Amino acid sequence: MDHAATREEALARIAAAQDLGALEALRVEFLGKQGSISGLLKTLGAMSPEERQVAGPQIHALREAVSDALTGAKAALESAALEAQLASETVDLSLPAPETQVGTVHPVSQVMDELAEIFADMGFAVATGPEIEDDWHNFTALNIPESHPARAMHDTFYFPDKDGEGRDMLLRTHTSPVQIRSMLQVAKDSPGGAPIRIIAPGRVYRSDSDATHTPMFHQVEGLVIDKGITLGHLKWTLETFLKAYFEREDIVLRLRPSYFPFTEPSVEVDVGFALVSGPDGKSRRVLGGNGDEPGHGWMELLGSGMVNRKVIAAGGLDPDEWQGFAFGVGVDRLAMLKYGMDDLRAFFDGDVRWLAHYGFSPLDVPTLSAGVGARA
């Protein structure tokens, strides 16, 4: 077979191809499984060693030449097509940029950033801990007795296996274990203890689900350990925090005696609100003002108190030397109150319409100077 003539014919046909479709058809004709050059390669097996030594290099050279020609022609056709496209398309740079769909920051993430900004200004650091906890850090170290309802299976998500020390493992029901871990770390790093001022935001888990409860939600807790700490320090801290968060100076707090195993004394914190009629004629609560005034009321917002001596001792500190206060509030609840949301379940539905309405621009970084609650 005259391989030189076959080569010349193939190269000529490739050079004459007018588009990528014609070029692909030639590639299949020459180099496909049933192609003419592929067929020549298959004949090498039936040749004698002497014949193969002569024909082999010729056939391989033919295949390589055709393959190179196809590659070069394809590149030339693609380049020509791009040049033609660029020549036919124009962009008017004087026109405004088209609107593009952009993502938003989830209200929970935004509120957590707002909280971190506010408490950082008061000298608080952000502390974190594991979401999978053992029952000692989650319950026992916090002075929660074995018979407490929170330990029941219907309220807490337990794992079937125990840890290496034989303790039950669970999804933490609050971020209070972070307080224990922080105290233990301080006691380890600074024998005798040292002042602590932290907030512990994060996800927590409880077996509950309705319009105002979900199995997973977000909580922020605060802890201050120092010498000479009183309820007055707690009230000032919460008042300063809530005024900055709701961006109102008329926030009024009411402390009611309560009971929590990890604080003694314990207080529930109520915030005054006013009933205001909205555009739809329905009344809604607006925080601010004295709840005892006409047209006002009190809303329970968070729990707090002085840290129980047993909890301080479990944290490796001397309760005769160190005192402190702690508080906890739901981040999702704070977001609902501030930004007018009425169903907690929508926080976790992933509905892009809801996120577009309630979400925040990534550029709206909370700052005390510009306002922690700037909306997108």
C-alpha positions in Angstrom: 0.0 0.0 0.0 1.3 3.5 -0.9 1.4 5.1 2.6 2.7 8.4 1.2 -0.3 8.8 -1.1 -2.7 8.0 1.8 -0.9 10.6 3.9 -1.1 13.3 1.2 -4.8 12.6 0.7 -5.6 12.6 4.4 -3.7 15.9 5.0 -5.4 17.6 2.1 -8.9 16.6 3.2 -8.1 17.8 6.8 -6.8 21.1 5.5 -10.0 21.6 3.4 -12.3 21.0 6.4 -14.5 24.0 6.9 -15.8 23.4 10.5 -15.3 21.4 13.6 -18.1 18.9 12.6 -16.4 18.0 9.4 -13.0 17.7 11.2 -14.5 15.3 13.7 -15.9 13.2 10.9 -12.4 12.9 9.4 -11.0 12.0 12.7 -13.4 9.1 13.0 -12.8 8.1 9.4 -9.0 7.9 9.8 -8.4 7.2 13.5 -11.6 5.8 14.9 -12.0 2.2 15.9 -13.1 1.3 12.4 -10.9 4.0 10.7 -8.7 3.3 7.8 -5.4 4.0 9.6 -6.5 2.1 12.6 -7.2 -0.8 10.2 -3.6 -0.6 8.9 -2.3 -0.9 12.5 -4.3 -4.1 13.0 -2.6 -5.7 10.0 0.8 -5.5 11.7 -0.1 -8.6 13.8 -0.4 -10.8 10.7 2.9 -9.7 9.1 6.2 -11.5 9.4 8.9 -9.9 11.6 10.7 -8.7 8.5 7.5 -7.2 6.9 6.6 -5.6 10.3 10.0 -4.0 10.6 9.5 -2.2 7.3 5.7 -1.4 7.4 5.5 -0.6 11.2 7.4 2.7 11.2 5.6 3.8 8.0 2.1 3.2 9.5 2.9 4.8 12.8 4.4 7.8 11.1 1.2 8.1 9.0 -1.0 7.9 12.1 1.2 10.5 13.9 1.1 12.9 10.9 -2.7 12.7 10.6 -3.2 13.1 14.4 -1.0 16.2 14.4 -2.8 17.6 11.4 -6.2 17.1 13.1 -5.0 18.8 16.3 -3.6 21.8 14.4 -6.7 22.2 12.2 -9.0 22.0 15.3 -7.0 24.7 17.1 -7.1 26.9 14.0 -10.9 26.5 13.6 -11.5 27.2 17.3 -9.3 30.3 17.2 -11.1 31.5 14.1 -14.5 30.9 15.7 -13.4 32.9 18.8 -12.1 35.8 16.7 -15.4 35.9 14.8 -17.4 35.9 18.1 -15.3 38.6 19.6 -15.7 40.7 16.5 -19.5 40.3 16.5 -20.1 40.9 20.2 -19.7 44.3 21.9 -20.1 45.4 25.5 -21.3 48.9 26.4 -19.2 49.7 29.4 -21.3 52.8 30.0 -24.3 50.7 31.0 -24.8 49.7 34.7 -23.8 46.2 35.6 -26.7 43.8 35.5 -28.2 42.7 38.8 -27.0 39.3 39.8 -28.4 37.0 42.4 -26.2 37.0 45.5 -26.4 35.1 48.7 -27.2 36.5 52.1 -25.9 36.0 55.6 -28.4 34.0 57.7 -30.0 36.0 60.6 -28.5 33.6 63.2 -25.0 34.1 61.9 -25.6 37.9 61.8 -26.9 38.0 65.4 -23.9 35.9 66.6 -21.6 38.4 65.0 -23.6 41.2 66.7 -23.3 39.5 70.1 -19.5 39.0 69.7 -19.1 42.7 68.8 -21.1 43.9 71.8 -19.5 41.6 74.3 -16.0 42.2 72.9 -16.5 45.9 73.8 -17.1 44.8 77.4 -14.0 42.7 77.5 -15.5 39.3 76.8 -13.7 36.6 74.8 -15.6 34.0 72.6 -15.1 30.5 73.9 -16.2 27.3 72.1 -16.4 23.6 73.0 -17.5 20.2 71.5 -21.1 19.7 70.5 -20.8 16.0 71.5 -20.4 16.0 75.2 -20.2 13.6 78.2 -22.8 13.8 80.9 -20.2 15.0 83.5 -19.5 18.2 81.7 -23.1 18.7 80.5 -24.9 17.8 83.7 -22.9 16.6 86.8 -20.4 19.4 86.9 -23.2 21.9 86.6 -24.9 20.6 89.7 -27.8 19.0 87.8 -29.0 16.0 89.9 -29.5 12.5 88.5 -33.3 12.9 88.9 -33.5 16.1 86.9 -35.9 16.0 83.9 -33.3 17.4 81.6 -31.4 14.1 81.9 -34.4 12.1 80.6 -34.3 10.3 77.3 -37.3 12.2 76.0 -35.5 15.6 76.5 -31.9 14.7 75.6 -30.3 13.0 72.6 -28.0 10.3 74.0 -25.5 8.1 72.1 -25.6 4.3 72.5 -21.9 4.1 73.4 -20.1 5.5 76.4 -16.7 7.2 76.5 -13.5 5.7 77.7 -14.3 6.6 81.3 -17.7 4.9 81.2 -19.7 8.2 80.9 -22.8 8.6 78.8 -22.3 10.6 75.6 -24.9 13.0 74.3 -25.5 16.1 72.1 -25.0 19.0 74.5 -28.3 20.5 75.7 -26.8 24.0 76.4 -23.4 25.7 76.0 -22.8 25.6 79.7 -20.2 22.8 79.4 -18.0 25.4 77.7 -18.1 27.3 81.0 -16.8 24.3 82.9 -14.1 23.6 80.3 -13.0 27.3 80.4 -12.7 27.2 84.2 -10.8 23.9 84.2 -8.4 25.3 81.6 -7.8 28.5 83.6 -7.3 26.4 86.8 -4.8 24.3 84.9 -2.9 27.2 83.3 -3.0 29.5 86.3 -2.9 27.7 89.6 -5.2 29.4 92.1 -7.4 30.7 89.3 -7.7 33.9 87.3 -10.5 36.2 86.2 -12.7 34.8 83.4 -15.0 36.8 81.1 -16.3 34.8 78.2 -19.4 34.2 76.0 -20.1 30.8 74.6 -22.3 30.9 71.5 -23.1 27.7 69.5 -25.5 25.0 68.5 -27.4 23.0 71.2 -29.8 20.1 70.9 -33.0 19.1 72.7 -35.9 16.8 71.8 -38.5 19.4 71.1 -40.2 20.8 67.9 -42.9 23.3 67.3 -43.3 26.9 66.1 -41.0 28.2 68.9 -38.8 25.1 69.4 -36.6 23.0 67.2 -34.4 20.0 67.9 -31.3 22.0 67.1 -31.1 25.7 68.0 -28.5 28.3 68.9 -27.7 29.6 72.4 -25.2 32.1 73.8 -24.1 31.9 77.4 -22.0 34.3 79.4 -19.7 33.7 82.4 -17.8 36.1 84.6 -15.5 34.8 87.4 -13.6 37.3 89.5 -13.4 38.5 93.1 -16.2 40.5 94.6 -18.7 39.8 91.9 -22.4 40.7 92.7 -25.8 40.6 91.2 -25.3 44.3 90.5 -22.5 43.4 88.0 -24.9 40.9 86.3 -27.7 43.4 86.0 -25.4 46.1 84.6 -23.9 43.6 82.1 -27.3 42.4 80.8 -28.7 46.0 80.7 -25.7 47.2 78.7 -25.9 44.2 76.3 -29.6 44.5 75.6 -29.5 48.2 75.0 -26.7 47.8 72.5 -28.3 44.8 70.8 -31.8 46.3 70.5 -30.2 49.7 69.9 -32.6 51.4 72.3 -31.8 53.3 75.5 -35.2 52.7 77.1 -34.7 49.0 77.7 -36.0 48.2 81.3 -35.1 45.0 83.0 -36.9 43.2 85.8 -35.2 40.4 87.8 -37.4 37.7 89.2 -36.2 35.0 91.7 -36.1 31.6 90.1 -34.2 28.3 90.4 -31.4 26.8 88.2 -29.2 24.0 89.6 -26.0 25.8 88.4 -26.7 29.3 89.9 -27.6 30.4 93.4 -29.3 32.8 93.7 -31.0 32.5 90.3 -33.0 35.1 88.5 -35.2 35.2 85.4 -34.8 38.4 83.4 -37.9 40.1 82.0 -37.8 43.0 79.5 -40.5 45.7 79.3 -42.4 46.0 76.0 -45.2 48.1 74.5 -48.1 46.8 72.4 -48.1 48.6 69.1 -50.6 48.3 66.2 -49.1 47.3 62.9 -50.2 48.2 59.4 -52.4 45.1 59.3 -54.2 46.2 62.5 -52.6 43.5 64.6 -50.8 44.3 67.8 -47.2 43.4 68.2 -44.7 43.7 70.9 -42.0 46.4 70.7 -39.3 46.1 73.4 -38.7 49.2 75.5 -40.2 51.1 78.4 -41.4 50.1 81.9 -43.6 47.0 81.7 -45.7 48.2 84.6 -46.9 51.3 82.7 -50.3 51.3 81.0 -50.2 49.6 77.5 -47.0 47.9 78.5 -46.0 44.4 79.8 -43.1 42.2 80.7 -41.6 39.5 78.5 -39.4 36.7 79.9 -36.1 36.8 77.9 -33.3 34.9 79.6 -32.1 33.1 82.7 -29.2 34.1 84.9 -27.8 34.1 88.4 -24.7 33.9 90.6 -22.6 30.8 89.8 -23.2 28.0 92.3 -20.3 27.2 94.6 -20.4 23.6 93.6 -20.0 24.6 89.9 -17.1 26.8 90.7 -15.5 23.9 92.6 -16.2 21.5 89.7 -14.3 24.0 87.5 -11.2 23.6 89.6 -11.5 27.0 91.4 -11.8 27.9 95.0 -15.4 29.1 95.6 -14.2 30.9 98.8 -11.9 33.1 96.7 -13.8 33.4 93.4 -17.4 34.4 92.6 -19.2 34.9 89.4 -22.4 35.2 87.4 -23.7 33.4 84.3 -26.5 33.9 81.9 -28.0 32.2 78.9 -30.3 33.2 76.1 -31.5 31.7 72.8 -29.8 33.3 69.8 -32.7 32.4 67.5 -35.1 34.0 70.0 -33.1 37.2 70.0 -33.2 37.3 66.2 -37.0 36.7 66.2 -37.5 39.6 68.6 -35.3 42.1 66.9 -36.1 41.4 63.3 -39.8 40.5 63.5 -39.9 36.7 62.7 -42.7 34.6 64.2 -41.8 31.0 63.3 -38.6 29.4 64.4 -38.9 26.6 62.0 -38.4 28.9 59.0 -34.8 29.4 60.3 -34.0 25.9 59.1 -36.2 25.4 56.1 -33.6 26.7 53.6 -36.3 28.7 51.7 -34.3 31.2 49.5 -37.3 33.6 49.5 -37.2 33.8 53.3 -33.4 34.2 53.3 -33.6 36.9 50.6 -36.1 38.8 52.8 -34.5 38.3 56.3 -30.9 37.8 55.3 -28.1 40.3 55.5 -25.6 41.6 53.0 -22.1 40.1 53.6 -20.9 43.7 53.7 -23.1 44.6 56.7 -20.5 43.7 59.3 -21.8 44.6 62.7 -19.9 47.4 64.4 -20.7 49.5 67.4 -19.9 52.7 65.5 -22.1 52.0 62.5 -24.8 50.1 64.4 -24.8 46.4 65.1 -28.1 45.8 63.4 -27.7 47.4 60.0 -30.1 45.7 57.5 -29.3 44.6 54.0 
